[in-house]
Amino acid sequence: MKDSIPVPPGSNTNKAAEPSPQTPSPQAGQGQTGMEEYLDDFLTEFAQTLDSMKAALDKLEINPEDKAELYTLYRNAHNMKGGARAMGFIRLGEFFRRIELSLAPFRDNGKPLPEILTKAIRLAWASLHTAPETIKKLRSDSALDFGPASQKLESATNHYIRKPD
């Protein structure tokens, strides 16, 4: 015989199980779809990241040897690259990748961030500043133009880092 589970006195063991409570689904036209909620979360994170990037840049302009701020800037770019790609914003993800690639050599070699690269990243930040509003409005990153800032980043990076032949 199987072990029995003790039943408290006065319990009705013949009672049917009650269904678990469910969260009511929003009526048509009410609430957000899952994707809209993800987009809102992404845009909130994007705005916070821009604030963090600005603070790190401000500190790096004062002290280019501040490794903690360089790492913060790198992690911001890395995390937003992944988030943008996951949301389908490939152009935005590639721009954050460009920022990440510009920072990686200085993160890895321990050298101070050169002023020319700090200025290029400041230009990149400025070009990103309006991106959340554009994405929210269009639900796309296709109208974003990072060309000039991306070229400046690449040029500034190449000024200090030799590409292999």
ABEGO torsion letter per residue (X at the ends): XBBBBBBBBGBBAABBBBBBBBBBBBBBGBEBBAAAAAAAAAAAAAAAAAAAAAAAAAAAAABAABAAAAAAAAAAAAAAAAAAAAAGBAAAAAAAAAAAAAAAAAAAAGBBBBAAAAAAAAAAAAAAAAAAAAAAAAGBAAABBAAAAAAAAAAAAAAABBBBX
